[in-house]
């Protein structure tokens, strides 16, 4: 598993280079299988998962607390916003079906897109929801 880290970093770097011109699909692996995720804009990563809403929310809160200062949180609406350094990160959870939740993470630094941080937070939330 230690060898997967450099490969994933290289993969995400290539995806980010390609995503400058638009939205590029990417796959993020997890213990329970692969999660299809893709950039929906220059600052947002989105994916649908079969992980429980409560687990995703708890994981998002843990990531937010460990990375910065929580500005706003609403478990019922599935909305979380926190400050990570100079980047404002927004996390949205939407229960699509009984078994599917959409996770959307956006990052804006000084009003400019920060897709790297959004992607990192997305991965940390999905990994933490195991």
QUIUR-V808035 format. One line per field, one symbol per residue. ss: DSSP state (A for helix, B for strand, O for the rest). psi: psi as a letter, one per 20 degrees, with the letter a starting at -180 (. if undefined). burial: # if it has 9 or more other C-alpha atoms within 8 Angstrom, else .. A space follows every 10 residues. Layout:
ss = ???
psi = ???
burial = ???
This chain:
ss = OAAAAAAAAA AAAAAAAAAO OOOOBBBBBB OOBBBBBBBB BOOBBBBBBO OOAAAAAAAA AAAAAAAOBB BBBBOOOOBB BBBBOOBBBB BBBBBOOOOO BBBBBBBBBO OBBOAAAAAA AAAAAAAAOO
psi = hhihghgggg ghggghghih iappqqppqr hjaqopqqpi aijppqqpqj qqgggggggg gggghhhbpp hqpnhgilpp pqpncjpppp ppppogahip pppppqppol jqqmhggggg ggggghhij.
burial = .......... ....##.##. ..##..##.# ...####### .########. ###.###### #.###..### ..#....### ####..#### #####....# #########. ..###..##. #######.#.
